[in-house]
Amino acid sequence: MTRKAMWLLTSLGLLLGVLHLTLTLPMYGRLSLEALWFAGSGLAVICCALMNIVALRSRAPSGRWAIVIANLLIAAFFAAAWPLLPSPQVAAGFIIFIVLAVGLGPIAAWQEKVAHRALNS
């Protein structure tokens, strides 16, 4: 997967999280426990997208696996939400973060190989 595609998906993930967060008060009308959980979900998506931005800007291979795991976890969150809310944004969130996890995994493995070769030479 190209870096441009990764950046596009990361930007879409960030936009999805921001949209989710900004829709909290219009949807719930006031702060409630449900509204805070809804907002917290948006914050989690934003944090995961920001982690992907850090991963794309960093050359250090060590943190990439943590971000791959974070992407898989947030994708699992979207998958768990699907039966309760089968809507396009849930499907989009799942697709965005599962593709980011799959895309960053090989990049992390390749960077680890390069770093290991550099240490051994």
Disulfide bonds with the S-S distance in Angstrom:
none
